[in-house]
Amino acid sequence: MARAAKKTAKEDVSNHEEESPTIFLPDRDAKIAELAYYKAESRGFAPGYELEDWLQAEQEFLP
């Protein structure tokens, strides 16, 4: 019976991983920074829009 319980717990973990993959904060921030960079590049890197670029990139990245 203990084997069945362990198998069920293991299956639960694998099912959870498939449904909602974990994105670690440094990876998340790196992806957002990359999106913000491309936004700035498309504007010719005009100063004064850094926060706006970041916030827009964050909104695009997050589901």
C-alpha positions in Angstrom: 0.0 0.0 0.0 2.9 2.4 0.7 4.1 1.9 -2.9 0.7 2.9 -4.2 0.7 6.1 -2.1 4.2 7.0 -3.3 3.3 6.4 -6.9 0.2 8.6 -6.5 2.2 11.4 -4.9 4.8 11.1 -7.7 2.1 11.3 -10.4 0.6 14.3 -8.7 3.9 16.1 -8.8 4.5 15.3 -12.5 0.9 16.4 -13.4 1.4 19.7 -11.5 4.6 20.4 -13.4 2.9 19.9 -16.7 0.1 22.3 -15.8 2.1 25.2 -14.5 5.8 25.3 -15.2 7.8 27.2 -12.7 9.7 30.2 -14.0 12.4 31.3 -11.6 12.8 35.0 -10.9 16.2 35.5 -12.6 14.9 33.8 -15.7 11.7 35.8 -15.7 13.5 39.1 -15.2 16.0 38.2 -18.0 13.1 37.5 -20.4 11.4 40.8 -19.5 14.6 42.7 -19.8 15.1 41.2 -23.3 11.6 42.3 -24.4 12.2 45.7 -22.9 15.5 46.0 -24.8 13.8 45.3 -28.1 11.1 47.9 -27.3 13.9 50.4 -26.7 15.7 49.4 -29.8 12.6 49.9 -31.9 12.4 53.5 -30.6 16.1 54.1 -31.4 17.0 54.0 -27.6 15.5 57.4 -27.0 16.0 58.2 -23.3 13.1 58.6 -20.8 11.1 55.5 -21.6 12.9 52.8 -19.7 10.2 52.2 -17.1 7.5 52.3 -19.7 9.4 49.7 -21.8 9.9 47.5 -18.8 6.2 47.7 -17.7 5.0 46.9 -21.2 7.4 44.0 -21.6 6.2 42.7 -18.2 2.6 42.8 -19.3 3.4 41.0 -22.5 5.4 38.3 -20.7 2.9 37.6 -17.9 -0.1 35.5 -18.8 
